[in-house]
């Protein structure tokens, strides 16, 4: 940018060329300032530093002596997460860069890992009043389920059981049509499974369509997703506000898993892996009650059709105990949840309390037994500094889902909120 300067005078008159360039400079400055004023920028971040200690079950039939899974017994992590947003008229840009440094040590060789990536990012353009298009890396999960989200093809484990966990998005381009404030229809194409996905991720290239509808006391939606290599996924979700205190919600889906480890009740039949599994139905029903204090209680029932019946899970552990080869196969191809039926209960304090937060979770495997108890707490110390901690206790024998690898896990750390 050029600042205005005095020009040479000829015969007592101001040079006309100087006037022309001066006016052009003023116009350029004015246009630049107007353009800059139309942009809105915002940013915030969080720095986490925490230590995780794992009590590894050395008597596990899946991982005896930790000689198969080679799990680190302790991890120290420094994790920086930042949010950046910018908006210019009908164009919105956002990014969530993450930088992580972790050191693993304990029962296996120590290792330090460094990573930096975009967990989420998006470019969104509102084309018309009813239409928008976007491209980016986005976390595609929905529904009210806390323990798991059967209505999402991409995030069955939605990460809500661990408030510190960071989900990385999938890479998607999509168009959204909102003919009214109560209706939204989305069509998209997932062109990559995102950061950290394996090469054989079944959702690498997937066409998807989603319908969202909202009423005065209810909301819900339907999803259909078809990967290039694999069978279609159909999911649904909804919630109903019964009163100021009561909320009911549910999720359901019909899908095929990319593979399944067959665990016949007859131990003379070896493990085998099947592709293109039979279509299964999974669903979750939940109810939440909010107390006058603002704390809440949730009770959920999950049925996962991809899990084992009780006799199959018993044979799973019996067969795994026969040899290290069987144990390795059992670990690699185990179902996403071992059994089919789970009871999950949550009590948490008021989410609006900025100084302290506590969440207690109890999960019961209803088929083969076993209980997992987890508690997370966060306490503000000074200004933007907070302490947090989490403990997980598994109650059952070695041949159970929750205690198959760990007896207990705890995490302690500090969190710094950045402006």
C-alpha positions in Angstrom: 0.0 0.0 0.0 1.3 3.5 -0.9 0.8 6.5 1.3 -0.2 9.8 -0.2 2.8 12.1 -0.9 3.3 15.7 -2.2 3.7 16.0 -6.0 5.8 18.3 -8.0 4.1 21.6 -9.0 4.3 22.9 -12.5 3.4 26.6 -13.1 1.6 26.7 -9.7 -0.7 23.9 -10.6 -1.0 20.4 -9.1 0.1 17.7 -11.5 -3.1 15.9 -12.9 -1.2 12.5 -12.8 -0.7 12.9 -9.1 -4.4 13.5 -8.5 -5.3 10.4 -10.5 -2.9 8.1 -8.5 -3.9 9.6 -5.2 -7.5 8.9 -5.9 -6.7 5.3 -6.8 -4.7 4.9 -3.6 -7.6 6.2 -1.5 -10.0 3.8 -3.2 -7.6 0.9 -2.6 -7.3 1.7 1.1 -11.0 2.1 1.4 -11.8 -1.2 -0.4 -9.2 -3.1 1.7 -10.6 -1.8 5.0 -14.2 -2.6 3.9 -13.1 -6.2 2.9 -11.3 -6.7 6.2 -14.3 -5.4 8.2 -16.6 -8.0 6.6 -14.5 -10.9 8.0 -15.3 -12.3 11.4 -12.5 -14.3 13.1 -12.6 -16.3 16.3 -10.3 -18.7 18.0 -9.8 -20.6 21.3 -7.7 -23.6 22.5 -7.1 -26.0 25.2 -3.8 -27.5 26.4 -4.0 -30.9 28.1 -1.2 -32.6 30.1 -2.0 -35.9 31.7 -0.7 -39.3 32.9 -2.4 -42.6 32.4 -1.6 -45.7 34.4 -2.9 -49.1 33.4 -3.0 -52.2 35.6 -2.6 -54.9 32.9 -4.2 -58.3 33.6 -1.2 -60.6 33.2 -3.4 -63.6 33.7 -5.5 -62.7 30.6 -6.2 -65.6 28.3 -6.2 -63.1 25.4 -2.9 -61.5 26.4 -1.0 -63.8 28.8 1.9 -62.0 30.4 1.3 -59.1 28.0 3.3 -61.0 25.4 0.7 -60.6 22.6 -0.8 -57.1 22.8 2.4 -55.5 24.2 0.3 -52.8 26.0 2.2 -50.0 27.7 1.5 -49.7 31.4 1.9 -46.0 31.5 1.6 -43.0 29.2 2.4 -39.3 29.6 0.8 -37.0 27.1 0.9 -33.3 26.2 -2.0 -32.5 23.9 -2.8 -29.1 22.3 -6.2 -28.5 20.6 -7.1 -25.3 18.9 -10.2 -24.0 17.2 -10.1 -21.4 14.4 -13.1 -20.0 12.6 -13.4 -17.3 10.0 -16.6 -16.0 8.2 -17.0 -13.7 5.2 -20.6 -13.1 4.3 -21.9 -16.5 3.3 -18.5 -18.3 3.4 -17.5 -20.0 6.7 -14.1 -21.6 7.3 -13.1 -23.6 10.4 -10.2 -25.7 11.5 -9.2 -27.8 14.5 -5.5 -28.4 14.5 -4.1 -30.9 17.1 -0.5 -31.3 18.3 0.3 -34.2 20.5 3.5 -35.5 22.2 3.2 -38.8 24.2 5.7 -41.0 25.9 4.8 -44.7 26.5 6.7 -46.8 29.0 6.3 -49.7 31.3 6.1 -53.4 30.5 7.3 -53.1 27.0 10.0 -50.9 25.3 9.5 -47.2 25.9 8.6 -45.0 22.9 8.0 -41.4 22.2 5.4 -40.4 19.6 4.8 -36.9 18.0 1.9 -36.0 15.8 0.3 -32.9 14.3 -2.8 -33.0 12.2 -6.2 -31.4 11.5 -8.8 -33.3 13.5 -11.5 -31.3 11.8 -11.7 -28.6 9.2 -14.5 -27.3 6.9 -15.2 -24.8 4.1 -19.0 -24.1 3.9 -20.7 -21.9 1.4 -24.4 -20.8 1.7 -25.4 -20.8 -1.9 -29.0 -19.8 -1.5 -31.3 -19.3 1.5 -32.1 -23.0 1.5 -28.9 -24.5 0.2 -25.3 -24.9 1.4 -22.4 -26.9 0.3 -19.3 -27.9 2.3 -16.1 -29.9 2.1 -13.9 -30.9 5.0 -13.1 -33.3 7.8 -16.1 -33.7 10.1 -17.2 -35.9 13.0 -20.4 -37.6 11.7 -22.3 -38.8 14.7 -25.7 -37.9 16.1 -28.4 -39.2 18.4 -28.7 -39.2 22.2 -26.9 -42.4 22.9 -24.1 -42.0 25.5 -22.6 -45.5 25.6 -22.6 -46.2 21.9 -24.3 -44.7 18.8 -25.8 -47.5 16.7 -27.4 -44.9 14.3 -24.0 -43.7 13.0 -22.2 -45.8 10.4 -18.9 -44.0 11.1 -18.8 -43.7 15.0 -20.4 -46.6 16.8 -18.1 -45.7 19.6 -18.9 -42.0 19.9 -16.3 -41.2 22.6 -18.8 -39.9 25.1 -17.6 -42.4 27.8 -14.3 -40.6 28.0 -14.7 -36.8 28.1 -11.0 -36.3 27.3 -11.0 -38.4 24.2 -10.7 -36.5 20.9 -12.5 -37.9 17.8 -11.0 -37.3 14.4 -13.4 -36.6 11.5 -13.9 -38.3 8.2 -13.3 -36.4 4.9 -16.6 -35.6 3.3 -18.1 -33.3 0.7 -21.8 -32.6 1.1 -24.8 -30.5 0.1 -27.6 -29.5 2.6 -31.1 -28.5 1.7 -33.2 -26.9 4.4 -36.7 -26.1 3.0 -37.8 -25.0 6.4 -36.4 -24.5 9.9 -37.8 -28.0 10.9 -36.5 -30.0 7.9 -33.0 -30.7 6.7 -31.8 -33.1 4.0 -28.2 -33.9 3.5 -26.4 -35.7 0.6 -22.7 -36.4 0.8 -19.7 -38.4 -0.2 -17.1 -39.6 2.3 -13.9 -39.7 0.2 -11.5 -40.7 3.0 -11.9 -42.1 6.5 -9.7 -39.4 7.9 -6.6 -39.2 10.1 -5.5 -42.4 11.7 -7.8 -44.6 9.7 -6.4 -48.0 8.5 -6.1 -48.8 4.8 -8.9 -51.3 5.0 -11.4 -49.0 6.7 -14.7 -50.0 5.2 -15.9 -46.3 5.0 -13.1 -45.0 2.9 -15.5 -44.1 0.0 -19.1 -43.9 0.9 -22.3 -42.3 -0.4 -24.6 -41.0 2.3 -28.0 -39.4 2.6 -29.6 -38.1 5.9 -32.9 -36.6 6.7 -33.5 -34.6 9.9 -36.9 -33.5 11.2 -37.9 -31.5 14.3 -41.2 -30.9 16.1 -42.1 -28.9 19.2 -41.2 -31.7 21.6 -39.4 -34.2 19.4 -36.6 -34.5 16.9 -35.3 -37.4 14.8 -33.7 -38.5 11.6 -32.8 -41.3 9.1 -29.5 -42.1 7.6 -28.5 -44.3 4.6 -24.9 -45.0 3.8 -23.4 -47.2 1.0 -19.7 -47.8 0.9 -18.1 -48.6 -2.5 -16.9 -52.0 -1.1 -19.6 -53.3 1.2 -23.2 -53.4 2.1 -25.6 -50.5 2.9 -26.1 -49.1 6.4 -29.5 -47.8 7.5 -29.8 -45.9 10.7 -32.4 -43.9 12.6 -32.4 -41.8 15.8 -34.9 -39.7 17.8 -35.7 -38.0 21.1 -38.8 -36.9 22.8 -39.1 -34.3 25.6 -41.7 -35.7 27.9 -41.6 -32.8 30.4 -39.1 -30.3 31.8 -37.4 -33.1 33.7 -37.8 -36.2 31.5 -36.3 -37.0 28.1 -36.5 -40.2 26.1 -34.3 -41.1 23.2 -33.4 -44.0 21.0 -31.2 -45.2 18.1 -31.4 -48.2 15.7 -29.6 -49.5 12.7 -29.4 -52.4 10.2 -26.0 -53.3 8.9 -23.4 -55.9 8.0 -20.0 -56.0 9.6 -16.9 -56.1 7.3 -15.8 -59.3 9.1 -16.8 -61.6 12.0 -14.9 -64.0 14.1 -16.9 -67.2 14.4 -16.9 -68.7 17.8 -18.8 -72.0 17.7 -19.9 -73.5 21.0 -18.3 -76.7 20.0 -14.6 -76.3 20.9 -13.5 -78.9 18.4 -14.4 -76.3 15.7 -11.5 -73.7 15.3 -11.9 -70.0 15.0 -12.8 -68.8 11.5 -13.3 -65.3 10.0 -16.3 -64.6 7.8 -16.6 -61.6 5.4 -19.9 -60.1 4.3 -21.6 -61.1 7.5 -25.4 -61.6 7.9 -27.3 -58.4 8.4 -27.9 -57.6 12.0 -30.1 -55.1 14.0 -28.7 -52.9 16.7 -30.5 -50.5 18.9 -30.4 -48.3 22.0 -33.2 -47.0 24.2 -32.5 -44.4 26.9 -34.2 -42.1 29.3 -32.8 -39.1 31.2 -34.1 -37.3 34.3 -32.8 -33.9 35.3 -33.0 -33.0 39.0 -33.8 -29.5 40.3 -30.0 -29.0 41.0 -29.3 -29.5 37.4 -27.6 -32.9 37.8 -29.0 -35.7 35.7 -29.5 -39.4 35.6 -29.4 -41.5 32.4 -30.3 -45.2 32.0 -29.6 -46.9 28.6 -30.2 -50.4 27.2 -28.1 -51.3 24.2 -28.6 -54.4 22.0 -25.8 -55.0 19.5 -26.7 -57.7 17.0 -23.0 -58.0 15.9 -22.0 -59.4 19.4 -21.8 -62.9 20.7 -24.6 -64.8 22.5 -23.5 -66.0 25.9 -22.4 -69.5 24.8 -20.4 -68.0 22.0 -18.5 -65.7 24.3 -17.7 -68.5 26.7 -16.3 -70.5 23.8 -14.4 -67.4 22.7 -12.3 -67.4 25.9 -12.0 -71.2 26.1 -10.7 -71.4 22.5 -8.4 -68.4 23.0 -6.8 -70.2 26.0 -5.8 -73.2 23.9 -2.8 -71.5 22.2 -1.1 -68.1 21.6 -2.1 -68.3 18.0 -5.8 -68.5 19.0 -5.3 -65.7 21.5 -3.8 -63.5 18.8 -6.7 -64.3 16.5 -9.2 -63.6 19.2 -7.7 -60.2 19.9 -7.4 -59.1 16.2 -10.9 -60.1 15.1 -12.9 -59.7 18.3 -16.3 -58.1 17.9 -16.7 -54.3 18.6 -18.6 -55.3 21.7 -18.2 -58.9 23.0 -21.9 -59.6 23.7 -25.3 -58.3 22.6 -27.0 -56.8 25.6 -25.7 -54.0 27.9 -27.1 -51.8 30.7 -25.4 -48.4 31.0 -26.2 -45.9 33.7 -24.9 -42.3 34.1 -25.0 -39.7 36.8 -23.5 -36.3 36.2 -23.5 -32.9 37.8 -24.9 -29.8 36.3 -23.2 -29.2 32.9 -23.6 -25.4 33.3 -21.4 -25.4 36.4 -18.2 -23.9 35.1 -16.2 -24.6 38.3 -16.7 -28.4 38.7 -18.0 -31.3 36.9 -18.3 -35.0 37.8 -19.6 -38.0 35.8 -20.2 -41.5 37.1 -20.8 -44.4 34.7 -21.7 -48.0 35.4 -21.9 -50.6 32.6 -23.1 -54.1 33.0 -22.7 -56.9 30.4 -26.1 -58.5 30.6 -25.2 -61.7 28.8 -21.9 -63.0 30.2 -21.6 -60.8 33.3 -19.0 -58.3 34.3 -19.2 -54.7 35.4 -17.2 -51.6 34.5 -17.3 -48.6 36.8 -15.8 -45.3 35.6 -15.7 -41.8 37.1 -14.5 -38.6 35.6 -14.1 -35.4 37.5 -13.0 -31.9 36.7 -12.3 -29.0 39.1 -11.4 -25.4 38.2 -8.4 -24.2 40.1 -7.5 -20.6 39.1 -8.6 -18.6 36.0 -8.3 -20.9 33.0 -6.5 -23.8 34.9 -8.4 -26.9 35.9 -7.5 -30.3 37.3 -9.2 -33.5 35.9 -9.0 -37.2 36.6 -10.6 -40.4 35.5 -10.7 -43.9 37.0 -12.0 -47.1 35.5 -12.5 -50.3 37.6 -13.3 -53.6 36.0 -15.1 -56.1 38.2 -15.1 -59.7 37.0 -12.8 -62.7 36.4 -10.1 -63.0 33.7 -12.5 -64.5 31.1 -14.8 -61.5 30.8 -15.0 -58.6 28.4 -14.1 -55.7 30.7 -11.3 -57.5 32.7 -9.9 -59.4 29.7 -7.0 -56.9 29.3 -7.1 -54.5 32.3 -8.0 -54.6 35.9 -8.2 -50.9 36.3 -7.0 -47.7 34.6 -6.6 -44.2 36.0 -5.7 -40.8 34.5 -4.8 -37.5 36.2 -4.0 -34.2 34.5 -4.2 -30.5 34.1 -6.1 -28.5 31.5 -5.4 -24.9 30.5 -8.0 -23.0 28.5 -6.5 -20.5 26.1 -8.3 -17.4 24.7 
